[in-house]
């Protein structure tokens, strides 16, 4: 090999570990970013589902008005017939 190639190889070898550490750091940051995105999406989906369930439970409760005068009259007639 020529001296130029040898010097180039030595320079590349000297900076290889530094470049490798930088590349590993970038890879870890990418993984961390994807994890953060996934956690945010799962949290958002969970909150949306919880909000929908809460609104459905609030809307299910209704008040029903019923006229029980006929039953009251019937029961009072029964109790007066017994005496």
PyMOL Python script that loads the backbone (N, CA, C, O; Angstrom):
from pymol import cmd

cmd.read_pdbstr("""\
ATOM      1  N   UNK A   1       0.848  -1.176   0.000  1.00  0.00           N
ATOM      2  CA  UNK A   1       0.000   0.000   0.000  1.00  0.00           C
ATOM      3  C   UNK A   1       0.892   1.237   0.000  1.00  0.00           C
ATOM      4  O   UNK A   1       2.026   1.232   0.480  1.00  0.00           O
ATOM      5  N   UNK A   2       0.325   2.280  -0.556  1.00  0.00           N
ATOM      6  CA  UNK A   2       1.075   3.530  -0.567  1.00  0.00           C
ATOM      7  C   UNK A   2       0.994   4.189   0.798  1.00  0.00           C
ATOM      8  O   UNK A   2       0.140   3.850   1.616  1.00  0.00           O
ATOM      9  N   UNK A   3       1.881   5.122   1.031  1.00  0.00           N
ATOM     10  CA  UNK A   3       1.919   5.806   2.315  1.00  0.00           C
ATOM     11  C   UNK A   3       0.640   6.612   2.544  1.00  0.00           C
ATOM     12  O   UNK A   3       0.184   6.754   3.679  1.00  0.00           O
ATOM     13  N   UNK A   4       0.079   7.127   1.485  1.00  0.00           N
ATOM     14  CA  UNK A   4      -1.165   7.907   1.575  1.00  0.00           C
ATOM     15  C   UNK A   4      -2.302   7.033   2.094  1.00  0.00           C
ATOM     16  O   UNK A   4      -3.077   7.457   2.951  1.00  0.00           O
ATOM     17  N   UNK A   5      -2.396   5.828   1.579  1.00  0.00           N
ATOM     18  CA  UNK A   5      -3.434   4.895   2.022  1.00  0.00           C
ATOM     19  C   UNK A   5      -3.213   4.480   3.470  1.00  0.00           C
ATOM     20  O   UNK A   5      -4.172   4.351   4.231  1.00  0.00           O
ATOM     21  N   UNK A   6      -1.977   4.272   3.852  1.00  0.00           N
ATOM     22  CA  UNK A   6      -1.653   3.882   5.223  1.00  0.00           C
ATOM     23  C   UNK A   6      -2.033   4.999   6.183  1.00  0.00           C
ATOM     24  O   UNK A   6      -2.632   4.743   7.227  1.00  0.00           O
ATOM     25  N   UNK A   7      -1.689   6.236   5.838  1.00  0.00           N
ATOM     26  CA  UNK A   7      -2.033   7.382   6.692  1.00  0.00           C
ATOM     27  C   UNK A   7      -3.556   7.539   6.794  1.00  0.00           C
ATOM     28  O   UNK A   7      -4.087   7.839   7.864  1.00  0.00           O
ATOM     29  N   UNK A   8      -4.234   7.336   5.691  1.00  0.00           N
ATOM     30  CA  UNK A   8      -5.695   7.436   5.686  1.00  0.00           C
ATOM     31  C   UNK A   8      -6.315   6.358   6.574  1.00  0.00           C
ATOM     32  O   UNK A   8      -7.264   6.616   7.315  1.00  0.00           O
ATOM     33  N   UNK A   9      -5.775   5.172   6.488  1.00  0.00           N
ATOM     34  CA  UNK A   9      -6.273   4.065   7.312  1.00  0.00           C
ATOM     35  C   UNK A   9      -6.034   4.340   8.798  1.00  0.00           C
ATOM     36  O   UNK A   9      -6.909   4.085   9.625  1.00  0.00           O
ATOM     37  N   UNK A  10      -4.857   4.858   9.136  1.00  0.00           N
ATOM     38  CA  UNK A  10      -4.543   5.165  10.526  1.00  0.00           C
ATOM     39  C   UNK A  10      -5.447   6.275  11.061  1.00  0.00           C
ATOM     40  O   UNK A  10      -5.899   6.211  12.204  1.00  0.00           O
ATOM     41  N   UNK A  11      -5.707   7.285  10.244  1.00  0.00           N
ATOM     42  CA  UNK A  11      -6.584   8.390  10.670  1.00  0.00           C
ATOM     43  C   UNK A  11      -8.008   7.873  10.867  1.00  0.00           C
ATOM     44  O   UNK A  11      -8.695   8.262  11.811  1.00  0.00           O
ATOM     45  N   UNK A  12      -8.430   7.015   9.986  1.00  0.00           N
ATOM     46  CA  UNK A  12      -9.771   6.436  10.112  1.00  0.00           C
ATOM     47  C   UNK A  12      -9.884   5.543  11.328  1.00  0.00           C
ATOM     48  O   UNK A  12     -10.909   5.531  12.010  1.00  0.00           O
ATOM     49  N   UNK A  13      -8.836   4.804  11.594  1.00  0.00           N
ATOM     50  CA  UNK A  13      -8.822   3.914  12.752  1.00  0.00           C
ATOM     51  C   UNK A  13      -8.800   4.708  14.048  1.00  0.00           C
ATOM     52  O   UNK A  13      -9.414   4.291  15.030  1.00  0.00           O
ATOM     53  N   UNK A  14      -8.118   5.827  14.075  1.00  0.00           N
ATOM     54  CA  UNK A  14      -8.035   6.666  15.272  1.00  0.00           C
ATOM     55  C   UNK A  14      -9.387   7.281  15.599  1.00  0.00           C
ATOM     56  O   UNK A  14      -9.737   7.399  16.774  1.00  0.00           O
ATOM     57  N   UNK A  15     -10.146   7.672  14.600  1.00  0.00           N
ATOM     58  CA  UNK A  15     -11.444   8.302  14.833  1.00  0.00           C
ATOM     59  C   UNK A  15     -12.600   7.324  14.843  1.00  0.00           C
ATOM     60  O   UNK A  15     -13.753   7.710  15.038  1.00  0.00           O
ATOM     61  N   UNK A  16     -12.283   6.050  14.631  1.00  0.00           N
ATOM     62  CA  UNK A  16     -13.332   5.042  14.530  1.00  0.00           C
ATOM     63  C   UNK A  16     -14.091   4.875  15.845  1.00  0.00           C
ATOM     64  O   UNK A  16     -15.319   4.792  15.840  1.00  0.00           O
ATOM     65  N   UNK A  17     -13.384   4.824  16.959  1.00  0.00           N
ATOM     66  CA  UNK A  17     -14.061   4.621  18.247  1.00  0.00           C
ATOM     67  C   UNK A  17     -14.936   5.821  18.600  1.00  0.00           C
ATOM     68  O   UNK A  17     -16.026   5.670  19.152  1.00  0.00           O
ATOM     69  N   UNK A  18     -14.446   7.007  18.275  1.00  0.00           N
ATOM     70  CA  UNK A  18     -15.229   8.216  18.547  1.00  0.00           C
ATOM     71  C   UNK A  18     -16.497   8.231  17.683  1.00  0.00           C
ATOM     72  O   UNK A  18     -17.583   8.562  18.159  1.00  0.00           O
ATOM     73  N   UNK A  19     -16.340   7.874  16.433  1.00  0.00           N
ATOM     74  CA  UNK A  19     -17.489   7.825  15.528  1.00  0.00           C
ATOM     75  C   UNK A  19     -18.457   6.728  15.961  1.00  0.00           C
ATOM     76  O   UNK A  19     -19.674   6.893  15.871  1.00  0.00           O
ATOM     77  N   UNK A  20     -17.915   5.618  16.427  1.00  0.00           N
ATOM     78  CA  UNK A  20     -18.754   4.511  16.886  1.00  0.00           C
ATOM     79  C   UNK A  20     -19.574   4.921  18.110  1.00  0.00           C
ATOM     80  O   UNK A  20     -20.760   4.606  18.202  1.00  0.00           O
ATOM     81  N   UNK A  21     -18.933   5.629  19.053  1.00  0.00           N
ATOM     82  CA  UNK A  21     -19.665   6.094  20.238  1.00  0.00           C
ATOM     83  C   UNK A  21     -20.753   7.091  19.848  1.00  0.00           C
ATOM     84  O   UNK A  21     -21.861   7.056  20.384  1.00  0.00           O
ATOM     85  N   UNK A  22     -20.430   7.968  18.919  1.00  0.00           N
ATOM     86  CA  UNK A  22     -21.410   8.960  18.469  1.00  0.00           C
ATOM     87  C   UNK A  22     -22.599   8.273  17.791  1.00  0.00           C
ATOM     88  O   UNK A  22     -23.751   8.650  18.009  1.00  0.00           O
ATOM     89  N   UNK A  23     -22.309   7.272  16.974  1.00  0.00           N
ATOM     90  CA  UNK A  23     -23.370   6.538  16.284  1.00  0.00           C
ATOM     91  C   UNK A  23     -24.243   5.770  17.283  1.00  0.00           C
ATOM     92  O   UNK A  23     -25.464   5.727  17.131  1.00  0.00           O
ATOM     93  N   UNK A  24     -23.625   5.167  18.297  1.00  0.00           N
ATOM     94  CA  UNK A  24     -24.387   4.453  19.323  1.00  0.00           C
ATOM     95  C   UNK A  24     -25.269   5.418  20.112  1.00  0.00           C
ATOM     96  O   UNK A  24     -26.406   5.086  20.449  1.00  0.00           O
ATOM     97  N   UNK A  25     -24.756   6.601  20.405  1.00  0.00           N
ATOM     98  CA  UNK A  25     -25.538   7.609  21.120  1.00  0.00           C
ATOM     99  C   UNK A  25     -26.747   8.045  20.296  1.00  0.00           C
ATOM    100  O   UNK A  25     -27.850   8.180  20.825  1.00  0.00           O
ATOM    101  N   UNK A  26     -26.536   8.261  19.019  1.00  0.00           N
ATOM    102  CA  UNK A  26     -27.639   8.647  18.134  1.00  0.00           C
ATOM    103  C   UNK A  26     -28.680   7.535  18.068  1.00  0.00           C
ATOM    104  O   UNK A  26     -29.879   7.814  18.086  1.00  0.00           O
ATOM    105  N   UNK A  27     -28.243   6.287  17.993  1.00  0.00           N
ATOM    106  CA  UNK A  27     -29.167   5.150  17.959  1.00  0.00           C
ATOM    107  C   UNK A  27     -29.992   5.090  19.254  1.00  0.00           C
ATOM    108  O   UNK A  27     -31.203   4.873  19.215  1.00  0.00           O
ATOM    109  N   UNK A  28     -29.331   5.282  20.384  1.00  0.00           N
ATOM    110  CA  UNK A  28     -30.049   5.259  21.664  1.00  0.00           C
ATOM    111  C   UNK A  28     -31.055   6.401  21.764  1.00  0.00           C
ATOM    112  O   UNK A  28     -32.156   6.220  22.284  1.00  0.00           O
ATOM    113  N   UNK A  29     -30.675   7.583  21.262  1.00  0.00           N
ATOM    114  CA  UNK A  29     -31.601   8.717  21.280  1.00  0.00           C
ATOM    115  C   UNK A  29     -32.804   8.467  20.369  1.00  0.00           C
ATOM    116  O   UNK A  29     -33.927   8.852  20.696  1.00  0.00           O
ATOM    117  N   UNK A  30     -32.564   7.827  19.237  1.00  0.00           N
ATOM    118  CA  UNK A  30     -33.679   7.482  18.348  1.00  0.00           C
ATOM    119  C   UNK A  30     -34.637   6.509  19.024  1.00  0.00           C
ATOM    120  O   UNK A  30     -35.854   6.677  18.948  1.00  0.00           O
ATOM    121  N   UNK A  31     -34.093   5.500  19.682  1.00  0.00           N
ATOM    122  CA  UNK A  31     -34.931   4.524  20.383  1.00  0.00           C
ATOM    123  C   UNK A  31     -35.711   5.207  21.493  1.00  0.00           C
ATOM    124  O   UNK A  31     -36.897   4.932  21.678  1.00  0.00           O
ATOM    125  N   UNK A  32     -35.061   6.090  22.231  1.00  0.00           N
ATOM    126  CA  UNK A  32     -35.729   6.832  23.296  1.00  0.00           C
ATOM    127  C   UNK A  32     -36.854   7.706  22.749  1.00  0.00           C
ATOM    128  O   UNK A  32     -37.919   7.807  23.358  1.00  0.00           O
ATOM    129  N   UNK A  33     -36.619   8.336  21.604  1.00  0.00           N
ATOM    130  CA  UNK A  33     -37.656   9.164  20.976  1.00  0.00           C
ATOM    131  C   UNK A  33     -38.849   8.308  20.556  1.00  0.00           C
ATOM    132  O   UNK A  33     -39.997   8.704  20.762  1.00  0.00           O
ATOM    133  N   UNK A  34     -38.591   7.144  19.971  1.00  0.00           N
ATOM    134  CA  UNK A  34     -39.694   6.262  19.564  1.00  0.00           C
ATOM    135  C   UNK A  34     -40.478   5.762  20.774  1.00  0.00           C
ATOM    136  O   UNK A  34     -41.704   5.661  20.730  1.00  0.00           O
ATOM    137  N   UNK A  35     -39.763   5.450  21.852  1.00  0.00           N
ATOM    138  CA  UNK A  35     -40.453   5.011  23.070  1.00  0.00           C
ATOM    139  C   UNK A  35     -41.333   6.136  23.607  1.00  0.00           C
ATOM    140  O   UNK A  35     -42.467   5.894  24.021  1.00  0.00           O
ATOM    141  N   UNK A  36     -40.819   7.360  23.601  1.00  0.00           N
ATOM    142  CA  UNK A  36     -41.605   8.501  24.077  1.00  0.00           C
ATOM    143  C   UNK A  36     -42.848   8.705  23.205  1.00  0.00           C
ATOM    144  O   UNK A  36     -43.929   8.990  23.720  1.00  0.00           O
ATOM    145  N   UNK A  37     -42.696   8.560  21.900  1.00  0.00           N
ATOM    146  CA  UNK A  37     -43.838   8.704  20.990  1.00  0.00           C
ATOM    147  C   UNK A  37     -44.871   7.620  21.268  1.00  0.00           C
ATOM    148  O   UNK A  37     -46.067   7.905  21.320  1.00  0.00           O
ATOM    149  N   UNK A  38     -44.425   6.381  21.447  1.00  0.00           N
ATOM    150  CA  UNK A  38     -45.351   5.272  21.720  1.00  0.00           C
ATOM    151  C   UNK A  38     -46.067   5.462  23.048  1.00  0.00           C
ATOM    152  O   UNK A  38     -47.271   5.222  23.141  1.00  0.00           O
ATOM    153  N   UNK A  39     -45.346   5.889  24.070  1.00  0.00           N
ATOM    154  CA  UNK A  39     -45.970   6.122  25.374  1.00  0.00           C
ATOM    155  C   UNK A  39     -47.003   7.237  25.269  1.00  0.00           C
ATOM    156  O   UNK A  39     -48.082   7.143  25.854  1.00  0.00           O
ATOM    157  N   UNK A  40     -46.677   8.288  24.528  1.00  0.00           N
ATOM    158  CA  UNK A  40     -47.623   9.390  24.349  1.00  0.00           C
ATOM    159  C   UNK A  40     -48.882   8.920  23.613  1.00  0.00           C
ATOM    160  O   UNK A  40     -49.992   9.311  23.973  1.00  0.00           O
ATOM    161  N   UNK A  41     -48.714   8.092  22.593  1.00  0.00           N
ATOM    162  CA  UNK A  41     -49.869   7.595  21.846  1.00  0.00           C
ATOM    163  C   UNK A  41     -50.740   6.697  22.713  1.00  0.00           C
ATOM    164  O   UNK A  41     -51.964   6.822  22.693  1.00  0.00           O
ATOM    165  N   UNK A  42     -50.130   5.799  23.470  1.00  0.00           N
ATOM    166  CA  UNK A  42     -50.895   4.903  24.340  1.00  0.00           C
ATOM    167  C   UNK A  42     -51.620   5.714  25.405  1.00  0.00           C
ATOM    168  O   UNK A  42     -52.778   5.437  25.715  1.00  0.00           O
ATOM    169  N   UNK A  43     -50.948   6.707  25.962  1.00  0.00           N
ATOM    170  CA  UNK A  43     -51.586   7.566  26.954  1.00  0.00           C
ATOM    171  C   UNK A  43     -52.752   8.337  26.368  1.00  0.00           C
ATOM    172  O   UNK A  43     -53.796   8.467  27.007  1.00  0.00           O
ATOM    173  N   UNK A  44     -52.586   8.847  25.162  1.00  0.00           N
ATOM    174  CA  UNK A  44     -53.652   9.601  24.508  1.00  0.00           C
ATOM    175  C   UNK A  44     -54.849   8.699  24.204  1.00  0.00           C
ATOM    176  O   UNK A  44     -55.996   9.096  24.414  1.00  0.00           O
ATOM    177  N   UNK A  45     -54.588   7.501  23.717  1.00  0.00           N
ATOM    178  CA  UNK A  45     -55.675   6.565  23.423  1.00  0.00           C
ATOM    179  C   UNK A  45     -56.392   6.171  24.713  1.00  0.00           C
ATOM    180  O   UNK A  45     -57.622   6.114  24.750  1.00  0.00           O
ATOM    181  N   UNK A  46     -55.634   5.903  25.758  1.00  0.00           N
ATOM    182  CA  UNK A  46     -56.247   5.551  27.040  1.00  0.00           C
ATOM    183  C   UNK A  46     -57.086   6.682  27.604  1.00  0.00           C
ATOM    184  O   UNK A  46     -58.187   6.449  28.102  1.00  0.00           O
ATOM    185  N   UNK A  47     -56.578   7.900  27.530  1.00  0.00           N
ATOM    186  CA  UNK A  47     -57.341   9.049  28.035  1.00  0.00           C
ATOM    187  C   UNK A  47     -58.607   9.259  27.219  1.00  0.00           C
ATOM    188  O   UNK A  47     -59.659   9.560  27.783  1.00  0.00           O
ATOM    189  N   UNK A  48     -58.525   9.106  25.906  1.00  0.00           N
ATOM    190  CA  UNK A  48     -59.701   9.262  25.050  1.00  0.00           C
ATOM    191  C   UNK A  48     -60.762   8.212  25.384  1.00  0.00           C
ATOM    192  O   UNK A  48     -61.949   8.528  25.470  1.00  0.00           O
ATOM    193  N   UNK A  49     -60.333   6.974  25.571  1.00  0.00           N
ATOM    194  CA  UNK A  49     -61.281   5.908  25.914  1.00  0.00           C
ATOM    195  C   UNK A  49     -61.909   6.185  27.278  1.00  0.00           C
ATOM    196  O   UNK A  49     -63.114   6.001  27.451  1.00  0.00           O
ATOM    197  N   UNK A  50     -61.111   6.622  28.239  1.00  0.00           N
ATOM    198  CA  UNK A  50     -61.626   6.932  29.573  1.00  0.00           C
ATOM    199  C   UNK A  50     -62.646   8.070  29.499  1.00  0.00           C
ATOM    200  O   UNK A  50     -63.689   8.012  30.150  1.00  0.00           O
ATOM    201  N   UNK A  51     -62.349   9.091  28.717  1.00  0.00           N
ATOM    202  CA  UNK A  51     -63.266  10.224  28.587  1.00  0.00           C
ATOM    203  C   UNK A  51     -64.583   9.786  27.954  1.00  0.00           C
ATOM    204  O   UNK A  51     -65.650  10.232  28.375  1.00  0.00           O
ATOM    205  N   UNK A  52     -64.519   8.919  26.948  1.00  0.00           N
ATOM    206  CA  UNK A  52     -65.749   8.436  26.312  1.00  0.00           C
ATOM    207  C   UNK A  52     -66.576   7.605  27.278  1.00  0.00           C
ATOM    208  O   UNK A  52     -67.800   7.736  27.313  1.00  0.00           O
ATOM    209  N   UNK A  53     -65.933   6.759  28.054  1.00  0.00           N
ATOM    210  CA  UNK A  53     -66.646   5.931  29.025  1.00  0.00           C
ATOM    211  C   UNK A  53     -67.313   6.806  30.075  1.00  0.00           C
ATOM    212  O   UNK A  53     -68.457   6.555  30.452  1.00  0.00           O
ATOM    213  N   UNK A  54     -66.617   7.820  30.546  1.00  0.00           N
ATOM    214  CA  UNK A  54     -67.175   8.718  31.563  1.00  0.00           C
ATOM    215  C   UNK A  54     -68.385   9.472  31.031  1.00  0.00           C
ATOM    216  O   UNK A  54     -69.371   9.630  31.751  1.00  0.00           O
ATOM    217  N   UNK A  55     -68.334   9.940  29.792  1.00  0.00           N
ATOM    218  CA  UNK A  55     -69.480  10.659  29.241  1.00  0.00           C
ATOM    219  C   UNK A  55     -70.664   9.727  29.032  1.00  0.00           C
ATOM    220  O   UNK A  55     -71.811  10.140  29.203  1.00  0.00           O
ATOM    221  N   UNK A  56     -70.404   8.473  28.663  1.00  0.00           N
ATOM    222  CA  UNK A  56     -71.503   7.525  28.501  1.00  0.00           C
ATOM    223  C   UNK A  56     -72.149   7.209  29.835  1.00  0.00           C
ATOM    224  O   UNK A  56     -73.372   7.088  29.910  1.00  0.00           O
ATOM    225  N   UNK A  57     -71.362   7.072  30.886  1.00  0.00           N
ATOM    226  CA  UNK A  57     -71.914   6.779  32.200  1.00  0.00           C
ATOM    227  C   UNK A  57     -72.734   7.951  32.723  1.00  0.00           C
ATOM    228  O   UNK A  57     -73.751   7.747  33.387  1.00  0.00           O
ATOM    229  N   UNK A  58     -72.308   9.164  32.435  1.00  0.00           N
ATOM    230  CA  UNK A  58     -73.057  10.334  32.878  1.00  0.00           C
ATOM    231  C   UNK A  58     -74.377  10.454  32.130  1.00  0.00           C
ATOM    232  O   UNK A  58     -75.377  10.880  32.708  1.00  0.00           O
ATOM    233  N   UNK A  59     -74.396  10.085  30.858  1.00  0.00           N
ATOM    234  CA  UNK A  59     -75.608  10.232  30.072  1.00  0.00           C
ATOM    235  C   UNK A  59     -76.590   9.076  30.307  1.00  0.00           C
ATOM    236  O   UNK A  59     -77.759   9.198  29.941  1.00  0.00           O
ATOM    237  N   UNK A  60     -76.160   7.976  30.895  1.00  0.00           N
ATOM    238  CA  UNK A  60     -77.023   6.828  31.124  1.00  0.00           C
ATOM    239  C   UNK A  60     -78.010   7.104  32.253  1.00  0.00           C
ATOM    240  O   UNK A  60     -79.135   6.606  32.223  1.00  0.00           O
ATOM    241  N   UNK A  61     -77.609   7.883  33.237  1.00  0.00           N
ATOM    242  CA  UNK A  61     -78.448   8.148  34.390  1.00  0.00           C
ATOM    243  C   UNK A  61     -79.588   9.066  33.966  1.00  0.00           C
ATOM    244  O   UNK A  61     -79.372  10.205  33.553  1.00  0.00           O
ATOM    245  N   UNK A  62     -80.822   8.536  34.079  1.00  0.00           N
ATOM    246  CA  UNK A  62     -82.000   9.340  33.758  1.00  0.00           C
ATOM    247  C   UNK A  62     -83.004   9.201  34.887  1.00  0.00           C
ATOM    248  O   UNK A  62     -83.005   8.210  35.617  1.00  0.00           O
ATOM    249  N   UNK A  63     -83.842  10.189  35.019  1.00  0.00           N
ATOM    250  CA  UNK A  63     -84.852  10.171  36.071  1.00  0.00           C
ATOM    251  C   UNK A  63     -86.182   9.769  35.453  1.00  0.00           C
ATOM    252  O   UNK A  63     -86.603  10.328  34.440  1.00  0.00           O
ATOM    253  N   UNK A  64     -86.832   8.802  36.066  1.00  0.00           N
ATOM    254  CA  UNK A  64     -88.110   8.318  35.567  1.00  0.00           C
ATOM    255  C   UNK A  64     -89.191   8.686  36.566  1.00  0.00           C
ATOM    256  O   UNK A  64     -89.074   8.403  37.758  1.00  0.00           O
ATOM    257  N   UNK A  65     -90.243   9.319  36.072  1.00  0.00           N
ATOM    258  CA  UNK A  65     -91.359   9.712  36.924  1.00  0.00           C
ATOM    259  C   UNK A  65     -92.502   8.740  36.662  1.00  0.00           C
ATOM    260  O   UNK A  65     -92.851   8.470  35.513  1.00  0.00           O
ATOM    261  N   UNK A  66     -93.082   8.217  37.746  1.00  0.00           N
ATOM    262  CA  UNK A  66     -94.129   7.229  37.592  1.00  0.00           C
ATOM    263  C   UNK A  66     -95.290   7.589  38.523  1.00  0.00           C
ATOM    264  O   UNK A  66     -95.071   7.963  39.675  1.00  0.00           O
ATOM    265  N   UNK A  67     -96.506   7.477  38.032  1.00  0.00           N
ATOM    266  CA  UNK A  67     -97.708   7.756  38.836  1.00  0.00           C
ATOM    267  C   UNK A  67     -98.133   6.459  39.529  1.00  0.00           C
ATOM    268  O   UNK A  67     -98.537   5.504  38.866  1.00  0.00           O
ATOM    269  N   UNK A  68     -98.045   6.426  40.832  1.00  0.00           N
ATOM    270  CA  UNK A  68     -98.380   5.225  41.601  1.00  0.00           C
ATOM    271  C   UNK A  68     -99.705   5.374  42.341  1.00  0.00           C
ATOM    272  O   UNK A  68     -99.971   4.620  43.277  1.00  0.00           O
ATOM    273  N   UNK A  69    -100.528   6.317  41.946  1.00  0.00           N
ATOM    274  CA  UNK A  69    -101.795   6.543  42.655  1.00  0.00           C
ATOM    275  C   UNK A  69    -102.732   5.330  42.530  1.00  0.00           C
ATOM    276  O   UNK A  69    -103.445   5.012  43.481  1.00  0.00           O
ATOM    277  N   UNK A  70    -102.742   4.653  41.380  1.00  0.00           N
ATOM    278  CA  UNK A  70    -103.605   3.494  41.196  1.00  0.00           C
ATOM    279  C   UNK A  70    -103.179   2.366  42.135  1.00  0.00           C
ATOM    280  O   UNK A  70    -104.033   1.699  42.719  1.00  0.00           O
ATOM    281  N   UNK A  71    -101.888   2.147  42.287  1.00  0.00           N
ATOM    282  CA  UNK A  71    -101.400   1.106  43.197  1.00  0.00           C
ATOM    283  C   UNK A  71    -101.714   1.476  44.635  1.00  0.00           C
ATOM    284  O   UNK A  71    -102.113   0.618  45.423  1.00  0.00           O
ATOM    285  N   UNK A  72    -101.540   2.740  44.985  1.00  0.00           N
ATOM    286  CA  UNK A  72    -101.844   3.196  46.347  1.00  0.00           C
ATOM    287  C   UNK A  72    -103.332   2.996  46.671  1.00  0.00           C
ATOM    288  O   UNK A  72    -103.681   2.561  47.769  1.00  0.00           O
ATOM    289  N   UNK A  73    -104.200   3.316  45.709  1.00  0.00           N
ATOM    290  CA  UNK A  73    -105.642   3.125  45.915  1.00  0.00           C
ATOM    291  C   UNK A  73    -105.976   1.644  46.086  1.00  0.00           C
ATOM    292  O   UNK A  73    -106.776   1.289  46.951  1.00  0.00           O
ATOM    293  N   UNK A  74    -105.380   0.791  45.282  1.00  0.00           N
ATOM    294  CA  UNK A  74    -105.623  -0.639  45.364  1.00  0.00           C
ATOM    295  C   UNK A  74    -105.188  -1.183  46.712  1.00  0.00           C
ATOM    296  O   UNK A  74    -105.928  -1.940  47.340  1.00  0.00           O
ATOM    297  N   UNK A  75    -103.999  -0.809  47.167  1.00  0.00           N
ATOM    298  CA  UNK A  75    -103.488  -1.293  48.435  1.00  0.00           C
ATOM    299  C   UNK A  75    -104.351  -0.775  49.588  1.00  0.00           C
ATOM    300  O   UNK A  75    -104.621  -1.512  50.536  1.00  0.00           O
ATOM    301  N   UNK A  76    -104.777   0.463  49.516  1.00  0.00           N
ATOM    302  CA  UNK A  76    -105.615   1.000  50.597  1.00  0.00           C
ATOM    303  C   UNK A  76    -106.991   0.314  50.611  1.00  0.00           C
ATOM    304  O   UNK A  76    -107.571   0.107  51.677  1.00  0.00           O
ATOM    305  N   UNK A  77    -107.509  -0.035  49.430  1.00  0.00           N
ATOM    306  CA  UNK A  77    -108.782  -0.790  49.374  1.00  0.00           C
ATOM    307  C   UNK A  77    -108.614  -2.172  49.985  1.00  0.00           C
ATOM    308  O   UNK A  77    -109.515  -2.654  50.672  1.00  0.00           O
ATOM    309  N   UNK A  78    -107.465  -2.825  49.744  1.00  0.00           N
ATOM    310  CA  UNK A  78    -107.221  -4.136  50.337  1.00  0.00           C
ATOM    311  C   UNK A  78    -107.158  -4.056  51.849  1.00  0.00           C
ATOM    312  O   UNK A  78    -107.728  -4.897  52.544  1.00  0.00           O
ATOM    313  N   UNK A  79    -106.475  -3.061  52.356  1.00  0.00           N
ATOM    314  CA  UNK A  79    -106.331  -2.966  53.800  1.00  0.00           C
ATOM    315  C   UNK A  79    -107.650  -2.600  54.476  1.00  0.00           C
ATOM    316  O   UNK A  79    -107.882  -2.992  55.620  1.00  0.00           O
ATOM    317  N   UNK A  80    -108.529  -1.845  53.778  1.00  0.00           N
ATOM    318  CA  UNK A  80    -109.828  -1.512  54.380  1.00  0.00           C
ATOM    319  C   UNK A  80    -110.793  -2.709  54.339  1.00  0.00           C
ATOM    320  O   UNK A  80    -111.666  -2.819  55.200  1.00  0.00           O
ATOM    321  N   UNK A  81    -110.647  -3.614  53.343  1.00  0.00           N
ATOM    322  CA  UNK A  81    -111.502  -4.796  53.238  1.00  0.00           C
ATOM    323  C   UNK A  81    -111.157  -5.801  54.339  1.00  0.00           C
ATOM    324  O   UNK A  81    -112.046  -6.531  54.779  1.00  0.00           O
ATOM    325  N   UNK A  82    -109.925  -5.870  54.794  1.00  0.00           N
ATOM    326  CA  UNK A  82    -109.496  -6.827  55.786  1.00  0.00           C
ATOM    327  C   UNK A  82    -110.114  -6.480  57.129  1.00  0.00           C
ATOM    328  O   UNK A  82    -110.427  -7.409  57.874  1.00  0.00           O
ATOM    329  N   UNK A  83    -110.309  -5.268  57.489  1.00  0.00           N
ATOM    330  CA  UNK A  83    -110.804  -4.871  58.807  1.00  0.00           C
ATOM    331  C   UNK A  83    -112.242  -5.088  58.951  1.00  0.00           C
ATOM    332  O   UNK A  83    -112.807  -4.801  60.007  1.00  0.00           O
TER     333      UNK A  83
END
""", "prot")
cmd.dss("prot")
cmd.show_as("cartoon", "prot")
cmd.util.cbc("prot")
cmd.orient("prot")
